[in-house]
Amino acid sequence: MPNTTAKNPEDEETLCYDFDDSKKQLGVIAQEVEEIMPELVSTDANGYKSVDYTKFTPILIEAMKEQQAIIDNQQKQIDELKRLVEQLMKKE
């Protein structure tokens, strides 16, 4: 079993795994992923859980695209509100 250390950069949980002689690796908590997308998590005979990152990657990419679309829409709304505030300020 690897030595697992939880780190908390900028209040986001990241796990760092130290596998014997290999380099440290980053990961996610399989149980947390399993709650949302159980098909991405497998459990071995000893009860250890692992995440299939090959399947996880496209889901993350699509989520980032959706999130960026939301951000872009919000920025348009902010820009429009700023424009309206400037117009109101000029009227006074």
C-alpha positions as CSV (number, residue, x, y, z in Angstrom):
1,M,0.0,0.0,0.0
2,P,1.4,3.4,-0.9
3,N,2.1,6.1,1.7
4,T,-0.7,8.6,1.1
5,T,-0.5,12.2,2.2
6,A,-3.4,14.7,1.9
7,K,-2.4,18.2,1.0
8,N,-4.6,21.2,0.9
9,P,-3.3,23.9,-1.6
10,E,-5.7,26.8,-1.8
11,D,-8.4,24.9,0.1
12,E,-8.7,22.2,-2.6
13,E,-7.9,18.7,-1.5
14,T,-5.2,16.9,-3.5
15,L,-3.8,13.6,-2.6
16,C,-0.1,12.8,-3.1
17,Y,0.9,9.2,-3.4
18,D,4.4,8.0,-2.6
19,F,4.8,4.5,-4.2
20,D,8.0,2.9,-2.9
21,D,10.8,4.0,-5.3
22,S,8.7,5.8,-7.9
23,K,7.9,9.5,-8.2
24,K,5.1,11.0,-6.2
25,Q,1.7,11.0,-8.0
26,L,-1.4,13.1,-7.6
27,G,-4.9,11.6,-7.4
28,V,-8.4,11.9,-6.2
29,I,-10.3,10.1,-3.5
30,A,-12.0,7.1,-5.2
31,Q,-14.8,7.0,-2.7
32,E,-15.7,10.6,-3.5
33,V,-15.7,9.9,-7.3
34,E,-17.7,6.7,-6.7
35,E,-20.5,8.7,-5.1
36,I,-20.9,10.7,-8.3
37,M,-19.8,8.3,-11.0
38,P,-19.5,4.7,-9.7
39,E,-18.6,3.4,-13.2
40,L,-15.2,5.1,-12.9
41,V,-14.2,3.2,-9.7
42,S,-13.2,-0.4,-9.3
43,T,-12.6,-2.3,-6.1
44,D,-10.0,-5.1,-6.0
45,A,-10.1,-8.4,-4.0
46,N,-8.6,-6.6,-0.9
47,G,-11.2,-3.9,-1.0
48,Y,-8.8,-1.2,-2.3
49,K,-10.5,1.2,-4.7
50,S,-9.0,2.8,-7.8
51,V,-10.2,5.4,-10.3
52,D,-10.0,4.7,-14.1
53,Y,-8.4,8.0,-15.1
54,T,-8.7,7.1,-18.8
55,K,-12.5,7.3,-18.5
56,F,-12.3,10.2,-16.0
57,T,-10.3,12.6,-18.3
58,P,-13.0,13.2,-21.1
59,I,-15.6,13.8,-18.4
60,L,-13.3,16.5,-16.8
61,I,-12.6,18.1,-20.2
62,E,-16.4,18.4,-20.9
63,A,-17.0,19.7,-17.5
64,M,-14.3,22.4,-18.0
65,K,-16.0,23.3,-21.4
66,E,-19.4,23.7,-19.7
67,Q,-17.8,25.7,-16.9
68,Q,-16.1,28.0,-19.3
69,A,-19.3,28.6,-21.2
70,I,-21.0,29.6,-17.9
71,I,-18.0,32.0,-17.1
72,D,-18.2,33.5,-20.6
73,N,-21.9,34.1,-20.2
74,Q,-21.4,35.7,-16.8
75,Q,-18.7,37.9,-18.2
76,K,-21.1,39.2,-20.9
77,Q,-23.7,39.9,-18.2
78,I,-21.1,41.8,-16.1
79,D,-20.0,43.8,-19.1
80,E,-23.6,44.7,-19.9
81,L,-24.2,45.7,-16.2
82,K,-21.1,47.9,-16.2
83,R,-22.3,49.6,-19.4
84,L,-25.7,50.3,-17.8
85,V,-24.1,51.6,-14.6
86,E,-21.9,53.9,-16.7
87,Q,-25.0,55.2,-18.6
88,L,-26.8,55.8,-15.3
89,M,-23.8,57.6,-13.8
90,K,-23.6,60.0,-16.9
91,K,-27.3,60.9,-16.4
92,E,-26.7,62.2,-12.9
